[in-house]
């Protein structure tokens, strides 16, 4: 399980705008390209563990400040698809 978590965290910490847009489309979650770009910018190089509730909440709060609370909720829905 740890290996699985490491792979997912590595992928999300290095995700591109295009990949985030594809995941959003795949999971029927609405996110605009400028919002996706801001989310990617907030995540890159941070080594965030989305399986850690506190780290995920901190990132989502940061995303809400950068974009909007609604966008943060949408991103959290994507995260939940990976962590559940």
N, C-alpha and C positions, 0 to 999 in steps of 0.2 A: 504493500500500500504506500509506503514511503516513496518508492521509486515513481509510482504513478503521480503522487502529489508533486514531486520535484519536477517531473516532465511538464505537468500543467502549469506550475508556477513559472518555470523557465519560459514556456511558450507565451504566457500572458505578460511577463515582464519584458518581453522582446517583440510584442505584437506590433504589426503595422496597421496603419489606418485601414488599408484594404481588407486585411484579415478581420479586423474588428467589425467592419461593415458587413463582411460575409457571414460572420457568426450572428450578427444581429438579424440579418435577413433569414438565415437558417432557423433561428428560434422565434421568428416573427416579432421582433422587438424593434420599435421605431427609434432610430438615432440618426441625426443628420451628420454629414461629413465633417463640418467644422467642429461639432461636438466630439465626434470620434477622434479628430486630430488633437483636441485638448486633452482627452482622456489618455491617449497614447503618450502624449508629452508628459503627463503627470506620472505615468507608470514607468517609463523607460529608466533603466539604471537604478531603480529603487529596491530591487530584490524583495518585493512584497510577497508574503505568504498569504494567499487568499483563503487558505484553510484555517488560518488564525483569525478568529472573529474580531479581535481588537485591531489587528492590522488592516483587515478588510473594511471595518467601520471607519478607521482613520482615512483610508484612501477614498472611500465613498464620500466622506465629509469634504475632502479636498476637491473631489470631482464636482460635488454640489456647489461649492464656492466658485469654481472655475466656470462651470456651465450653468446648471440649474438643478434643484432638488429632483425634478422629474427625470432628468437625464441620469442622475446618480441612481435612481430607482431602476431605470432601464438597464444600466450597466450591472447593477446588483443582480438583476434577473439573469443576465448572461453568466455572471460568476456562479450563481446558484445552479445553473445547468451543468457546470463543470465540477462543482463540489458535492453534489448530491448523487 
